[in-house]
């Protein structure tokens, strides 16, 4: 077999491999519809091993969310209207976690209990007690 007759086969093989990477990457980068349910801040003595790394590791409509003592697949909550703006200002965060695309615990202030606001935290958005404006 001549080298020139192998070229189309090699090109098709390479394109097939690249196409699967593109599809896999786009699926992992996007998130499923909804937001992670808010959780009351809690201190954990032992953190559980993460059950997922992205929404796509979770079955059905479940999302990969931070729970009180670990990361789990949880049923999402509807994202409420962004007009639910609570008073106060989000605190300044000086550190960032090393996780790529950390999951958000909230998207709007309306998803947070009491007077907590949805603010950018160390590892994604979370319900945080605001500072005076």
Helices and strands as residue ranges (DSSP letters): H 3-29, G 55-57, E 63-67, E 70-74, G 109-111, E 116-121, E 124-129
